């Protein structure tokens, strides 16, 4: 069964280096969310070869304990230098495709390909795409964990309450044993020949944001 998660993508207006943002974010108390029973923070690192720089410095995850399907006012404590106008939060359904975690976490912010409906995007991503990935054992075997988060319709906006011109449709989480394993997998010939063409059928790849994060457990 999927669970509802609340994501907050934090835009660092000060453009601090990751170590300084880490100190600012982990040094504050964080939100006291009565509806959240688990909380993780993902600190975005420096871009690595072959991966685009992310627009965000951190990604907060909250597993919600309520049954609400509506996004309320953002309750994250304000961090100095974080832009509420550029930061984004949304509700998503989490689907665990492969249970497990690893030393390195890869995240990607997805938008659906123009002309594809939200329902078509979700079906292609959840029902068909995992079959394609599983069909390549040398790729699937390197995934230590794989989770898809499908944004609920109408539940994505800027932290200051404004609607987004083009909302986010999903965010993926994949764990690897090391940076080297991540690079070898995502930049391999087999990935480009088999998996990438399937992604191109439903994902707007030019507007995809890829980054590696350090995952910090705040509450389980």
Phi and psi in degrees as a GROMACS rama.xvg file:
@    title "Ramachandran Plot"
@    xaxis  label "Phi"
@    yaxis  label "Psi"
@TYPE xy
-73.2374  156.284  UNK-2
-118.429  156.066  UNK-3
-90.0916  128.13  UNK-4
-121.395  146.083  UNK-5
-106.819  125.919  UNK-6
-110.373  143.374  UNK-7
-130.056  119.416  UNK-8
-98.523  114.475  UNK-9
-95.4413  122.901  UNK-10
-98.156  120.673  UNK-11
-89.7876  101.372  UNK-12
-66.6144  -20.0954  UNK-13
-84.1616  -8.2693  UNK-14
51.6399  46.2323  UNK-15
-73.0856  157.1  UNK-16
-68.7648  153.767  UNK-17
-52.0791  -37.8003  UNK-18
-63.9123  -37.416  UNK-19
-74.4087  -36.6688  UNK-20
-66.38  -40.0198  UNK-21
-55.9228  -46.4374  UNK-22
-62.7614  -39.1472  UNK-23
-68.8955  -41.5931  UNK-24
-76.9715  -48.4853  UNK-25
-74.2538  -14.1901  UNK-26
-82.8109  -16.0249  UNK-27
-94.0833  163.024  UNK-28
-72.8022  -27.1686  UNK-29
84.6971  175.036  UNK-30
-76.7059  143.316  UNK-31
-102.057  84.8508  UNK-32
-91.9598  116.588  UNK-33
-71.5382  -19.5121  UNK-34
-95.8892  1.83432  UNK-35
-109.003  132.296  UNK-36
-110.011  -4.38271  UNK-37
-148.635  148.464  UNK-38
-148.694  123.835  UNK-39
-127.121  147.906  UNK-40
-118.962  135.273  UNK-41
-116.844  114.296  UNK-42
-92.5562  120.338  UNK-43
-77.4398  127.173  UNK-44
-88.634  -176.657  UNK-45
-65.2727  147.833  UNK-46
-59.7987  146.062  UNK-47
-109.668  164.69  UNK-48
-54.2374  129.417  UNK-49
90.3113  -3.60499  UNK-50
-120.65  138.225  UNK-51
-73.2149  148.608  UNK-52
-66.8249  136.619  UNK-53
-79.0057  157.653  UNK-54
-85.4162  -5.5755  UNK-55
-125.572  151.656  UNK-56
-97.137  -17.3026  UNK-57
-157.629  153.083  UNK-58
-130.392  117.518  UNK-59
-95.3436  140.821  UNK-60
-124.172  131.782  UNK-61
-128.316  122.658  UNK-62
-84.3834  122.067  UNK-63
-87.6511  138.406  UNK-64
-96.088  -5.44348  UNK-65
-95.6771  174.156  UNK-66
-101.12  13.3317  UNK-67
-68.3989  144.722  UNK-68
-119.888  19.7333  UNK-69
-120.755  143.521  UNK-70
-88.1088  121.034  UNK-71
-91.4877  -167.713  UNK-72
-64.4264  140.152  UNK-73
-66.5833  127.025  UNK-74
-109.197  11.7068  UNK-75
-68.5483  135.003  UNK-76
-59.4141  142.179  UNK-77
-71.9851  131.411  UNK-78
-106.049  128.194  UNK-79
-53.7673  130.406  UNK-80
92.5273  -9.31301  UNK-81
-86.9203  128.347  UNK-82
-86.5641  117  UNK-83
-72.0722  -24.2729  UNK-84
-71.498  -32.3186  UNK-85
-99.818  -20.3053  UNK-86
-75.4998  156.467  UNK-87
-133.563  144.67  UNK-88
-137.661  153.123  UNK-89
-159.276  162.09  UNK-90
-103.67  142.562  UNK-91
-145.072  153.07  UNK-92
-90.4205  127.282  UNK-93
-93.8617  128.478  UNK-94
-119.6  121.411  UNK-95
-86.9787  108.257  UNK-96
-84.9661  -38.8557  UNK-97
-142.277  117.213  UNK-98
-70.8643  145.734  UNK-99
130.639  165.083  UNK-100
-141.919  163.002  UNK-101
-139.25  -173.39  UNK-102
-73.4714  -27.3937  UNK-103
-122.66  133.395  UNK-104
-115.128  128.279  UNK-105
-106.673  134.037  UNK-106
-128.713  146.673  UNK-107
-141.047  129.218  UNK-108
-90.8919  123.643  UNK-109
-113.512  142.943  UNK-110
-124.171  143.614  UNK-111
-72.1503  153.714  UNK-112
-64.9034  138.585  UNK-113
-53.8087  135.871  UNK-114
93.9869  -8.3478  UNK-115
-100.337  131.681  UNK-116
-77.9749  160.692  UNK-117
-55.1737  -40.3354  UNK-118
-65.96  -42.6518  UNK-119
-64.3492  -39.7415  UNK-120
-60.2598  -47.966  UNK-121
-63.6561  -41.234  UNK-122
-65.0176  -44.9827  UNK-123
-63.8046  -40.5209  UNK-124
-73.3697  -47.1856  UNK-125
-83.4566  -38.9944  UNK-126
-92.0239  -39.2545  UNK-127
-98.248  -45.7002  UNK-128
-58.9452  -43.4396  UNK-129
-57.99  -32.3969  UNK-130
-65.0007  -38.3738  UNK-131
-65.5694  -44.5338  UNK-132
-63.7479  -43.4916  UNK-133
-63.9027  -23.2246  UNK-134
-72.5777  -8.41649  UNK-135
-116.274  89.2278  UNK-136
-55.2746  -36.8066  UNK-137
-69.9893  -19.9313  UNK-138
-88.0774  -52.9809  UNK-139
-57.9572  -37.0986  UNK-140
-67.2933  -22.2605  UNK-141
-84.92  -16.9614  UNK-142
-72.6369  115.962  UNK-143
-84.2033  -24.7035  UNK-144
-161.44  148.934  UNK-145
-148.796  118.622  UNK-146
-130.737  137.671  UNK-147
-108.168  138.585  UNK-148
-123.423  109.907  UNK-149
-96.0606  117.894  UNK-150
-66.6265  132.235  UNK-151
-70.0631  138.136  UNK-152
-53.6156  131.089  UNK-153
76.491  7.22672  UNK-154
-114.712  46.7255  UNK-155
-142.956  121.964  UNK-156
-157.085  170.821  UNK-157
-69.6997  156.231  UNK-158
-64.4602  -22.3305  UNK-159
-84.6646  5.36407  UNK-160
99.2498  -12.2163  UNK-161
-72.206  145.643  UNK-162
-73.7455  150.404  UNK-163
-85.4363  143.333  UNK-164
-62.39  -37.4578  UNK-165
-139.271  96.4242  UNK-166
-62.7022  159.226  UNK-167
-76.9604  143.963  UNK-168
-106.148  -20.0753  UNK-169
-173.453  163.015  UNK-170
-140.903  131.076  UNK-171
-106.523  147.243  UNK-172
-127.884  124.389  UNK-173
-133.809  132.149  UNK-174
-105.937  142.982  UNK-175
-130.861  167.14  UNK-176
-74.9889  -27.2559  UNK-177
-161.72  166.57  UNK-178
-59.7759  -39.1547  UNK-179
-62.0565  -40.8938  UNK-180
-65.5362  -39.8107  UNK-181
-60.8098  -50.621  UNK-182
-64.0431  -42.7793  UNK-183
-62.7503  -32.3496  UNK-184
-78.659  -56.6093  UNK-185
-72.9132  -18.2969  UNK-186
-112.225  14.0426  UNK-187
-77.0585  159.076  UNK-188
-62.9754  -39.486  UNK-189
-64.6251  -37.8541  UNK-190
-64.6529  -45.6602  UNK-191
-67.3704  -32.2958  UNK-192
-82.0368  -32.9953  UNK-193
-113.724  -48.822  UNK-194
-82.7694  -44.2992  UNK-195
-57.7523  -44.8047  UNK-196
-58.073  -34.5598  UNK-197
-69.7177  -39.6136  UNK-198
-58.9129  -37.4786  UNK-199
-66.1798  -16.1367  UNK-200
-78.9099  -19.8513  UNK-201
-137.307  -11.3317  UNK-202
-109.094  138.587  UNK-203
-82.6967  83.84  UNK-204
-60.9307  -37.9316  UNK-205
-60.6941  -24.2314  UNK-206
-106.203  21.9006  UNK-207
-88.3055  141.923  UNK-208
-114.077  124.998  UNK-209
-116.432  137.678  UNK-210
-159.229  160.424  UNK-211
-104.835  138.372  UNK-212
-126.974  158.777  UNK-213
-100.389  118.83  UNK-214
-90.4099  126.564  UNK-215
-118.61  121.793  UNK-216
-82.8199  120.399  UNK-217
-94.7512  -43.3089  UNK-218
-151.342  136.541  UNK-219
